[in-house]
Amino acid sequence: MPVKEVLGKYTKEQIKKAANIKALFFDVDGVLTDGGIIYDDTGCETKKFNVKDGYIVSHLKKAGILVGIITGRESRVVSNRAAELKLDFCHQGIMDKQAVFEKLVEFHKLKRKQVAYIGDDINDLKTLQSCGLSACPADAPDYIKSKVDIITKAKGGEGVAREISDLILASKGLLDKILKT
């Protein structure tokens, strides 16, 4: 069973935390992308996203899980990706991610323990330490890795959000149903 395969990678505590999740928030650069930013001769910005991260979003949303971005940079590319995935929100240019996190928790009538957050750098630390399930990519700095519940097998841009999404869906008993459709 794929669910046993997914859940077998995690501790009972990690699975318990994942089962409580009602919202998944993530950073972009270094999480949904490899952190690279390419500018062409005209100054047009390019980013590379992983289709596996994007594909699972529709299943999270069907499961009633709120999904969105909190990122420090502003980018039309990110706006386009968020619109394409029909994310519930996309907050860009955020210097204080924790303040936005708190406002989102309050606005959506959530508890911190019901929110998973994936980040990879210093500006994510407060949020990683205050959410219900925290995760970072395999290539995050060690001082970030030491503060999270889960370090994904994937590096940034290589399916980080998919790993955590699969865990959340599997912990709720939903992944097998998705795979059968």
N, C-alpha and C positions, 0 to 999 in steps of 0.2 A: 504493500500500500504506500502510495506517495506521501501520505500524511505522516506515517511512521518514519519514513525517510527524512522528512523535513523536521519533525519534532525531535527525532533522535539526536540532532545536532545541538540541542539546547538543554539547559538544566530545568528542573521542575519550577524553580523560582522564575526563570525567564519566561517559561510557558504560561505560568500563572499571570505574570504581568501583561503578557501579550493578549491573554484572553479578556482582560479588562479594557482594552483599547477601543475607543470610540472615534478617535481622530489621529491622523498621521500628518505631521508637519515636517518639512525638510528644507535644508539649505540647497543651493544649486551648485555653485562652483566647488568642485572637489567631492561632491556627493552624486548629483545627477549627471555631472560631467567629470572629466579627468582633471579639471581645474585649469586647463589650457584655454587661452583666449586668442583667437586669430583675428587680425585686422588685415583687410585687403588694401590695395593701393588707394581706394576711395575712402578708407576709414570705416568700412562696413565690418561689423563684428560677426564672427562665426563661432558657434559652439557645437560640440558633438554630444548628443544625448543617446542613451541606450534604449532601444525599442522595448526591451523586456521590462524596464521600469515603467514605461508609458502604458504598455498593454495591461498591466495588472490594475491600474487605476480604475478602470471601469468596473472591475470586479469588487474592488474596495467600496466604491460608491454604491453599487447594487446591494452590498451588505450593510449599507447605512453608515459607513465610515466616512467622516469628513476628511478631505485631503487638500493640502495646500502648501504653499511656499512662503518662507520668510528668508529673504536674502539681503545681503549687504550692498550688492551692486544693482544698478539699474540697467536693463537691457531689453531692447525690443525683441531680441531672439527669445528671451525668457518669457516675455508677455505672449508671444506667438505660441510657444510650447504649452504654456499654461492654458491658453484658450483652446488649443487643439485637444488637450486632454480633459477639458471641461472641469478643471480644478475648482474647488469651492472658493478659493481666494489665491491671490498672488501679491504679496507685499514685498516691494523692492526698495532699495536705497535705505534700508533699515540699519541705523547705527546701534539702536538698543533693541536687540531681538527679544530680550526677556520682557520688556514692556509690551511689545506687540503680542507675544505669547500670552501674557496675563490678560490682555484685553480680549483676545480670541477665546480664551478659556471662559471668561466671564460672559461674553456675548453669546456664545453657543451653549451656555449653561452646563459646562463640563467641570469635572474635577481634574486637577493636575495628573492624578494617577490614571486617568482615562486617555491621556495624550502620549503618543510616541513621537519622539523627535530624533531626526538624523542630522548630525552636523559633523564638521571636521576641523574646526579651527577655534582660535581664542574667542572670537565673537559669538561662538555657539555654547561656550562652557556653562554659563549661568542657566541657560535653557536646558541643556543636557542634564544638569544636576537637579533641576526642579520638576522634570516631567515624570510620567509613570514608567516609561520604557525608553531608555536612551541607547543610541547606536551611533557608530562611526565606521567609516570605511577602513579597510586593512592598511591603507597607506596614510592614515592620519598620523600626526605626531604622537609620540609616546605619552606626552602629558595630557593628550585628549583621550587616548586609549585607556589610560588609568582611571578615568572618571566616568566611563560608560558601562551600561549593562551588557552590551553586545558589541563585539568587533566583527564586522562582516568578513566573510572569506574574500569577497570582491573588493577591488580597489575602486576609488571614485570613478564614476562613469561606466563601470562594468557590471551594473546590476545590483547595486547596493540597496536601492529602494525595493527592488523585487525580492531580495532575501528577507527583508523585514516584513514586507507585505505578505509573503508566503507564510511566514511564521504567524503573523496575526490571524490570517484566514484559517490556517491549520489549527491553531489553538482554540478557535471558535467552532471547529467542526465544519467549516465551510469549504475548505479546499477540495475535499473529495467530491462534493456536490458540483463544484465548478468544473472539475475534471471530467465528470460524467455527462456534462451538457454538450 
